[in-house]
Amino acid sequence: MVKKAIIPAAGYGTRSLPVTKVVPKEMFPIGGKPAIHYIVEEAVLSGIEEILIVVSKSKSIIVDYFDASLELEAFLEKNNKLHLLKNTTMPKVHIQYTRQPYSKGLGDAILQGKRFVGNEPFAVLLPDDIIYNAPTPALSQLIRIHDQFNANVIGLNKVHPDLVSRYGVIDGDEERTDLYKINHIVEKPKSNAPSNLVVIGRYVFDPEIFNHIESLTPGASNEVELTDAIGMLLSNQVCYGKIIDGDRFDIGTDDDYINLINAMWKDKE
């Protein structure tokens, strides 16, 4: 059973500069709550009991957000506004934090959770990706496949061929219309992409992935790429790709961020 999850939240948010100089993209407001709140909620609804959020020294606001606000609660009680407390309720889950000393890529961020994970399978959720209108939580869709096949699972999405160069892309054997046994994975191919099946920010791994991350050396951008570790994992472990049922929004792009907000407001009408 998958009971632990890592949420990497230590990046610089360069795609959303200049606002991310002061407001982490994980804290971008969506319907009155920050983006990372929805990620934590999804994890809890998927059965996760312990979460490790990987932050940097400039992301203390994330820690503060999930902490109790005794001063606020006292103020609301004093002013007969206790009914507003429902708006301060946090997801009921044990959250720990660790700092990534230097931003050296997604692989290195996940590696910070090695001791937290131990010998258990674990999930990774990227707070850039919000899955909306999913019939069941996106992560739970992957956990179901992991439990069925006892294998690593990666979230996938089909995109227009013109967009594949923005993502990690897989080549795999179709097991059913939404499930592939992955044979190969390549990061942001500039040409000759193996498919239009791209990786999105949901993963379930066995702890062996840490061994592969540790064996990597930083690439030209001085980052440790998770995609490279997954490629090594494929040499001795089975890894499935599951097309996630739901609408995926990448809030690191202006269009998707605005479209997600509009979709939520439309559903409230």
C-alpha positions as CSV (number, residue, x, y, z in Angstrom):
1,M,0.0,0.0,0.0
2,V,1.2,3.5,-0.8
3,K,1.0,5.7,2.3
4,K,3.8,8.2,1.8
5,A,4.1,11.0,-0.7
6,I,6.8,13.6,-1.7
7,I,5.8,17.0,-3.0
8,P,8.8,18.8,-4.5
9,A,8.3,22.6,-4.0
10,A,11.8,24.0,-4.0
11,G,12.2,25.3,-7.5
12,Y,12.6,28.9,-8.5
13,G,9.5,29.1,-10.6
14,T,11.3,30.7,-13.5
15,R,8.5,30.2,-16.0
16,S,6.3,32.6,-13.9
17,L,8.8,35.4,-13.1
18,P,8.8,38.1,-11.9
19,V,5.9,37.3,-9.5
20,T,7.7,34.1,-8.2
21,K,10.5,36.3,-6.8
22,V,8.1,36.9,-3.9
23,V,5.2,34.5,-4.3
24,P,6.0,30.8,-4.9
25,K,4.0,29.3,-7.7
26,E,2.8,26.6,-5.3
27,M,1.0,29.5,-3.5
28,F,-0.8,30.9,-6.6
29,P,-4.4,31.4,-5.6
30,I,-7.0,29.2,-7.2
31,G,-10.6,29.6,-6.0
32,G,-9.5,31.0,-2.7
33,K,-6.9,28.3,-1.9
34,P,-3.3,28.1,-3.0
35,A,-2.4,25.5,-5.6
36,I,-0.5,23.3,-3.2
37,H,-3.6,22.9,-1.1
38,Y,-5.3,21.0,-3.9
39,I,-2.3,18.8,-4.3
40,V,-2.3,17.9,-0.6
41,E,-6.0,17.3,-0.7
42,E,-5.6,14.9,-3.7
43,A,-2.9,13.0,-1.8
44,V,-5.2,12.6,1.3
45,L,-8.2,11.5,-0.9
46,S,-5.9,8.9,-2.4
47,G,-5.1,7.3,0.9
48,I,-1.8,9.1,1.7
49,E,-1.1,9.3,5.4
50,E,2.4,11.1,5.5
51,I,3.6,13.8,3.2
52,L,7.1,15.3,2.8
53,I,7.2,18.7,1.2
54,V,10.6,19.6,-0.2
55,V,11.1,23.4,0.1
56,S,13.9,25.9,-0.2
57,K,14.9,28.6,2.3
58,S,12.7,31.1,0.4
59,K,9.5,29.0,0.7
60,S,8.7,29.4,4.4
61,I,5.3,30.7,3.4
62,I,4.3,27.1,2.5
63,V,5.3,25.9,5.9
64,D,3.3,28.8,7.5
65,Y,0.3,28.0,5.4
66,F,-0.2,24.5,6.7
67,D,0.6,25.5,10.3
68,A,-2.1,26.3,12.8
69,S,-2.9,30.0,13.1
70,L,-3.8,30.5,16.8
71,E,-3.7,34.3,16.5
72,L,-6.3,34.2,13.6
73,E,-8.5,31.7,15.5
74,A,-8.5,33.9,18.6
75,F,-9.3,36.9,16.5
76,L,-12.3,35.2,14.9
77,E,-13.6,33.9,18.2
78,K,-13.3,37.4,19.8
79,N,-15.2,39.0,16.9
80,N,-17.9,36.4,16.7
81,K,-16.7,35.1,13.4
82,L,-16.2,31.5,14.3
83,H,-18.2,30.5,11.2
84,L,-15.2,31.6,9.1
85,L,-13.0,28.9,10.7
86,K,-14.3,26.4,8.1
87,N,-12.2,28.4,5.6
88,T,-9.0,27.8,7.6
89,T,-9.4,24.0,7.8
90,M,-6.3,22.2,6.5
91,P,-6.3,18.6,5.1
92,K,-5.9,16.1,7.9
93,V,-2.5,14.5,7.2
94,H,0.9,14.4,8.8
95,I,3.2,16.9,6.9
96,Q,7.0,17.1,7.3
97,Y,9.4,19.4,5.6
98,T,12.9,19.3,4.4
99,R,15.1,21.8,2.6
100,Q,16.8,21.2,-0.8
101,P,20.0,23.2,-0.2
102,Y,20.6,23.9,-3.9
103,S,18.1,23.7,-6.8
104,K,19.7,20.8,-8.7
105,G,16.6,19.5,-10.5
106,L,13.6,17.3,-9.8
107,G,15.6,14.1,-9.3
108,D,17.7,15.7,-6.6
109,A,14.6,17.1,-4.9
110,I,13.0,13.7,-4.7
111,L,16.3,12.3,-3.4
112,Q,15.8,14.5,-0.3
113,G,13.0,12.1,0.7
114,K,15.0,8.9,0.7
115,R,15.1,8.6,4.5
116,F,11.5,9.7,4.8
117,V,10.4,6.9,2.4
118,G,12.5,4.1,3.8
119,N,11.7,0.8,2.1
120,E,8.1,1.6,1.1
121,P,6.6,2.4,-2.2
122,F,5.8,6.1,-2.4
123,A,4.1,8.8,-4.5
124,V,5.4,12.0,-6.0
125,L,3.0,14.9,-6.9
126,L,4.2,18.0,-8.7
127,P,2.4,21.1,-7.6
128,D,2.6,22.6,-11.1
129,D,0.0,20.1,-12.3
130,I,-3.6,20.4,-11.1
131,I,-5.9,17.6,-12.2
132,Y,-9.5,18.9,-12.3
133,N,-12.8,17.1,-13.0
134,A,-11.2,13.7,-12.3
135,P,-13.8,11.0,-11.5
136,T,-11.4,9.7,-8.9
137,P,-8.3,11.5,-7.5
138,A,-5.5,11.4,-10.1
139,L,-3.0,9.9,-7.7
140,S,-5.5,7.1,-6.7
141,Q,-5.7,6.1,-10.3
142,L,-2.0,5.4,-10.3
143,I,-2.0,3.7,-6.9
144,R,-4.7,1.3,-8.2
145,I,-2.3,0.3,-11.0
146,H,0.6,-0.1,-8.6
147,D,-1.4,-2.3,-6.3
148,Q,-2.6,-4.4,-9.2
149,F,0.8,-5.0,-10.9
150,N,3.2,-4.3,-8.1
151,A,5.1,-2.0,-10.4
152,N,6.2,1.6,-10.8
153,V,3.6,3.9,-12.4
154,I,3.8,7.3,-14.2
155,G,1.0,9.6,-15.0
156,L,0.5,10.3,-18.7
157,N,-1.4,12.7,-20.9
158,K,-2.0,12.7,-24.7
159,V,-1.0,16.0,-26.3
160,H,-0.8,17.4,-29.8
161,P,2.4,16.3,-31.5
162,D,3.5,20.0,-31.7
163,L,3.7,20.1,-27.9
164,V,5.7,17.0,-27.1
165,S,9.0,18.9,-27.0
166,R,7.9,20.5,-23.8
167,Y,7.7,17.2,-21.9
168,G,9.2,13.8,-21.1
169,V,7.8,11.4,-23.7
170,I,7.4,7.6,-23.5
171,D,7.4,4.8,-25.9
172,G,5.4,1.8,-24.7
173,D,3.3,-1.2,-25.4
174,E,-0.4,-0.6,-25.1
175,E,-2.0,-2.9,-22.5
176,R,-5.4,-1.2,-22.8
177,T,-6.6,2.1,-24.0
178,D,-5.3,4.0,-21.0
179,L,-2.4,1.9,-19.9
180,Y,1.1,1.3,-21.4
181,K,4.1,-0.8,-20.4
182,I,6.9,1.7,-20.8
183,N,9.9,0.7,-22.9
184,H,11.7,4.0,-23.3
185,I,11.5,7.6,-22.0
186,V,13.1,10.7,-23.4
187,E,13.2,14.2,-22.0
188,K,11.9,17.1,-24.2
189,P,12.7,15.6,-27.6
190,K,13.4,18.2,-30.3
191,S,12.6,15.8,-33.1
192,N,11.5,12.2,-33.7
193,A,9.5,11.9,-30.5
194,P,8.5,8.3,-29.8
195,S,4.8,9.1,-29.3
196,N,2.5,11.9,-28.1
197,L,2.2,10.3,-24.7
198,V,3.8,12.8,-22.3
199,V,4.6,12.5,-18.6
200,I,2.7,14.7,-16.1
201,G,3.4,15.3,-12.5
202,R,2.1,12.2,-10.8
203,Y,4.3,9.1,-10.0
204,V,4.3,6.0,-7.9
205,F,7.8,4.5,-7.4
206,D,9.4,1.7,-5.5
207,P,12.3,2.9,-3.5
208,E,14.9,1.5,-6.0
209,I,14.5,4.7,-7.9
210,F,16.7,6.4,-5.3
211,N,19.6,4.2,-6.3
212,H,19.4,5.3,-9.9
213,I,19.1,9.0,-8.9
214,E,22.2,8.7,-6.7
215,S,24.1,7.2,-9.6
216,L,23.4,10.2,-11.9
217,T,25.7,13.1,-12.5
218,P,24.2,16.6,-13.2
219,G,23.7,17.3,-16.9
220,A,24.6,20.4,-18.9
221,S,22.1,22.5,-17.0
222,N,23.6,21.2,-13.7
223,E,20.4,19.4,-12.9
224,V,19.7,15.8,-11.9
225,E,16.9,14.7,-14.2
226,L,14.3,12.4,-12.9
227,T,13.7,11.2,-16.5
228,D,17.2,9.8,-16.7
229,A,16.7,7.9,-13.5
230,I,13.4,6.4,-14.8
231,G,15.3,5.4,-18.0
232,M,17.8,3.5,-15.9
233,L,15.0,1.9,-13.8
234,L,13.5,0.5,-17.0
235,S,16.5,-1.8,-17.4
236,N,15.5,-4.0,-14.4
237,Q,12.0,-3.0,-13.3
238,V,8.6,-2.8,-14.9
239,C,7.1,0.7,-15.2
240,Y,3.6,1.4,-16.4
241,G,2.2,4.7,-17.8
242,K,-1.4,5.5,-17.0
243,I,-3.3,8.1,-18.9
244,I,-4.9,10.1,-16.1
245,D,-8.6,10.6,-16.3
246,G,-9.3,14.2,-15.7
247,D,-8.4,17.7,-17.0
248,R,-4.8,18.6,-16.5
249,F,-3.7,22.2,-16.1
250,D,-0.1,23.3,-15.9
251,I,-0.3,26.4,-13.7
252,G,3.2,27.4,-14.7
253,T,1.7,28.7,-17.9
254,D,-0.5,31.7,-18.0
255,D,-3.1,30.1,-20.3
256,D,-3.6,27.0,-18.2
257,Y,-3.7,29.0,-14.9
258,I,-6.4,31.3,-16.3
259,N,-8.3,28.4,-17.9
260,L,-8.3,26.5,-14.6
261,I,-9.7,29.5,-12.7
262,N,-12.4,30.0,-15.4
263,A,-13.3,26.3,-15.3
264,M,-13.8,26.5,-11.5
265,W,-15.9,29.6,-11.7
266,K,-18.0,28.2,-14.5
267,D,-18.8,25.1,-12.4
268,K,-19.9,27.3,-9.5
269,E,-22.5,29.1,-11.7
